[in-house]
């Protein structure tokens, strides 16, 4: 087999390795405006699979999809002061349209709290209209100064959920439900990333929220990546937009709200959590192509059997693709699929056909072995389940093996500098210690309870801070 194209080894230069994978696995390219990206078909197929899995979970939680405009009047951004202050440096503003200067500049949405709340105020009249549970799949623009494909771009794709409730308790519980049943379930059971579930400190909280729940994953270089957040907005936006409902008692009450979102950043997280020096390793439950069946040579009998097996795997519920591009050297094709991280390759040549067998190559654990052709449709689902479980186990072992228990700010900074996370009692760190860590580009990724669960308050006794460097 031909040698794989050289990727920069992770141990030598992790950011360079990441960019090499983006390019050579044909995931994305730079867009024409600085900080934007073109998502190529294979990269978009990964995002589509994420959308499908998340959309099922979001709808199971009761939310319905809608769409709101990309542009909003600039005056809308002044209605919630803390929110505006948080996003002001990232705003992109349209001042001209149709060859004329606009009477009022329009802001390209950095997030949709402002415009969605305008319509929530219109749609909510009585307690019968609650809860109002809306989700939107869209693009947003945040004028980032330092960009990296999928992780931080000036324009990115995401879903953003927005809800209105009658009571604070209902809003709190729904934000927690999204955090646990939608995001954590997807990230752990589909993306195979052993995330830490916690709450953000007041410093790290979403602008305009009273509480932010987060999911933090450890990447292969030991840095953290925030993979999703769910916010309790309290009544801040309801007050700004006068979103009130007539209660059962006939009183006009402000609603309580949530917002929550995940983005194409998850594609970058999947790459950095699982990839190795040979390229991607895509979790089988996520993979657009779970198994590729390759014809080794241009032989009519081989081509017939390859296509027959592809159809049989599809009938068995495996997302399979047939690679019968025999005008391209076999070694090059095998390397391309290796780079793309397809969980299983099934290679069939004349010699294999003579033995009624195929070579089964597993990307995730590595290794290959001959397998009887008739057994493959029944065998493969179990193989994919094994490899899905292996990725999650490796992610968990990586996080646990690179997290150090410490008691001082200095020890926490040292652990982060060494390429891992630190666990430190919040009582020993506190806001002052958090500010000192920030001077070294180290942050509190989240607060967790002593038993690892999500604490109910920032200052709950026994709270532990997970500390590290982050993307």
Steps between C-alpha positions, in 0.01 A plus 500: 500500500623854424623703796252743650547869425708649776298669774687708751521274808274612783791493744701741281239765425137427588351811330692419181381139516142628534533721193662216304202274577252770398676534164594141417174342616321760285286641780518875436680778319553868576217729392548814287457731802751471783378266772230328293513141379365287218380169640579228248261208435660254744521764774139596436393134509642482854303813595183361341529185711542716809193700402293186451592350835453826690177593325340174612598571860390865488158404367471225764550778758196678356662781300389580145711641218446850364705758312567866574665769284876538465478879540363700791479876559804626688271663758386153611849427627472777759206348685696269731813680617711206624422296188596792274823564687596133467456493121586858399860428387382216274212672318487530122282797397337564161477873419407495130245305296367542146766762431378726780592565860249332731289719725604273785800266484423129519696253710579153367395268780781389735226306681124544483389585855405852395290431191338186640400684815324764292273225367467322833356826637249493215410131519470455878174636640378251756617207710342281230782609261765361734738336487609633163784278373674608178816377327675648198765351269687796355826681435633784716781752459746603771793706378776291655858628491669160531332227301546127445283276282198358686626618839467876467392661174339832414196316364392160629201267501310402812170437665367740759208418723290768670221434747256690722347356819258601770736445794868511581490134602358394164768695312776363724381143451471539123851645467627202703301259283658634180842485667455138605254330263592675176861615514662256743316205347617596152859583595552186707297242308548622142813715495668269757653790695509461877394856582495669838156641585506808722401861549697805395633747753357853502804613297447241226119519490316591177434873472151569636454159671454424868650152459686314226534123485788371290648183353880497484705246307872431531680494167800280421742781590343541845320827424130547567235567240157632594267280295160635602324731744151535644406830665244614752422855392278579797275796418768729355378480140134477602540829686680663206227396254209510747417135431213432738220249530163505671523249784221273622446757774450779249835667569739625230826314567843506333605171342816309595727400213776270378728486200738224392721414205764282338684570177736377229763525775397140576661392171828646623445336838450159340823542301708606801348254748548187288743568215847346480809540286325319212203740493142486625339224702125553463266342758291234323165640621591837348679384186327591170682195359539224757655250260659539160531197271805532274571313179873431502528439124304554179351153481135446392435233764655715773296805398178296501575361847597840640171652384303201625660527844435874515129437442494221760662725761248773429220247546656411837475865610864594440573831327723352231669642193649309209838618369534352154723778361749251362656765275646650822780297666375286786762626744399861448134420553572303817704790640223749417244297694749465787539879512122546500473266798237264359465237775526189280656420164418175322753422231424241230738382230513194272688295760246589770217410267654160432489433875149651537650746750590868538758695697332686788696812601391679820599866525429557869691221675724442197585164346354283227389140458341280233128437551262270310298710257159348588556584869560874454141637496426331831844562653546868422236662729667337801845615384374857469349488851830373642693781335251765616544379858879497461512865393294606802717294733816654355352848540413432864843353576670797332304753707545317827869433436571867426305659786693581817359576845661817640449741790666825390473744210865440415449123479194551279696722261784243488259216416349704214844597370599133500214421262207389714228608739506567870230432757506748786242570773316820409540609862880494447482687167208741495459802271838645603684180406300479178618850407862406575474192277358713219828695490663176377221426248359231732129494576247325720324283247217415738399430856395148595375354825733285705344185353536631144135603455381848406477727808187701568691816599837658425579507871359158595715330766745254347501656152808415296643711215628329186783718375691494173603674185230510236432554132 
